[in-house]
Amino acid sequence: SVDIQGVGAVGGRLAQLCAFLMDEMPAGEAGVGFLRTELLEFLGPLAKKSPETAVQVQPVEVKDAEGRVLKMAQVSVLPEARLEGMEFRFTYQLPLKG
């Protein structure tokens, strides 16, 4: 059986790290590179073989409930660790500073 609690713990730690990084993130497009670098460092050996797919950060625009356009970073983390042959992808959207 898959250790769902372990997977949840990894997802929770990634979310905590992203929240922490929000305070230090530079404005604009520099924030995209900053997030990618910091997340790759956090993953360490879990990203070593293929860092280009382990952490992907793309700038995106989304609309809020009032229709305003918000600039966000779409963060996708795909660690090399597997549980019973299953891969796990964690996806977050974080606001980019203006």
C-alpha positions as CSV (number, residue, x, y, z in Angstrom):
1,S,0.0,0.0,0.0
2,V,1.1,3.6,-0.6
3,D,2.2,5.7,2.4
4,I,-0.4,8.5,1.9
5,Q,0.7,10.2,5.1
6,G,4.3,10.3,3.8
7,V,3.2,11.8,0.5
8,G,1.1,14.3,2.4
9,A,4.0,15.2,4.6
10,V,6.2,16.0,1.6
11,G,3.4,18.1,0.0
12,G,3.0,19.9,3.3
13,R,6.7,20.6,3.6
14,L,6.8,22.0,0.1
15,A,3.8,24.2,0.8
16,Q,5.5,25.5,4.0
17,L,8.7,26.2,2.1
18,C,6.8,28.1,-0.6
19,A,5.1,30.2,2.1
20,F,8.5,31.0,3.7
21,L,10.0,31.9,0.3
22,M,7.2,34.4,-0.4
23,D,8.8,36.8,2.1
24,E,12.2,36.6,0.3
25,M,11.1,36.4,-3.3
26,P,12.2,39.2,-5.6
27,A,9.6,41.0,-7.7
28,G,8.6,40.1,-11.3
29,E,10.2,37.5,-13.4
30,A,13.2,37.3,-11.0
31,G,10.8,35.6,-8.6
32,V,10.3,32.7,-11.1
33,G,14.0,31.9,-11.2
34,F,14.3,32.4,-7.4
35,L,11.6,29.9,-6.7
36,R,13.0,27.3,-9.0
37,T,16.5,27.6,-7.5
38,E,15.3,27.4,-4.0
39,L,13.0,24.4,-4.6
40,L,15.8,22.5,-6.5
41,E,18.1,23.1,-3.5
42,F,15.4,21.8,-1.1
43,L,14.9,18.6,-3.2
44,G,18.6,18.0,-3.3
45,P,19.2,14.4,-4.5
46,L,15.5,14.0,-5.4
47,A,16.1,16.3,-8.3
48,K,19.7,15.4,-9.2
49,K,19.0,13.2,-12.3
50,S,16.6,15.6,-14.1
51,P,16.4,19.0,-12.5
52,E,14.7,20.4,-15.6
53,T,11.6,18.2,-14.9
54,A,11.9,18.0,-11.1
55,V,11.0,21.6,-10.6
56,Q,9.2,23.7,-13.2
57,V,8.1,27.3,-12.5
58,Q,6.2,29.3,-15.1
59,P,4.7,32.8,-14.9
60,V,0.9,32.7,-15.6
61,E,-2.0,35.1,-15.4
62,V,-5.3,34.2,-13.7
63,K,-8.4,36.1,-13.1
64,D,-9.8,36.5,-9.6
65,A,-13.5,36.5,-8.7
66,E,-13.9,40.1,-9.8
67,G,-12.2,39.5,-13.1
68,R,-8.9,41.2,-12.2
69,V,-5.8,39.7,-13.8
70,L,-3.2,38.4,-11.3
71,K,0.3,37.5,-12.1
72,M,1.2,34.1,-10.5
73,A,3.9,31.5,-10.6
74,Q,2.7,28.1,-11.5
75,V,5.0,25.7,-9.5
76,S,5.2,22.0,-10.4
77,V,7.5,19.7,-8.3
78,L,8.1,16.1,-9.5
79,P,10.6,14.5,-7.1
80,E,12.5,11.4,-8.3
81,A,11.2,9.4,-5.4
82,R,8.5,6.8,-6.2
83,L,6.2,4.8,-4.0
84,E,5.2,1.4,-5.4
85,G,6.2,2.7,-8.9
86,M,3.9,5.7,-8.7
87,E,5.3,9.2,-9.2
88,F,4.0,12.2,-7.4
89,R,3.5,15.8,-8.7
90,F,2.9,18.7,-6.4
91,T,1.4,21.8,-8.0
92,Y,1.0,25.2,-6.4
93,Q,0.2,28.7,-7.6
94,L,2.0,31.6,-5.9
95,P,1.4,35.3,-6.4
96,L,4.3,37.1,-8.1
97,K,5.3,40.4,-6.5
98,G,4.7,43.4,-8.8
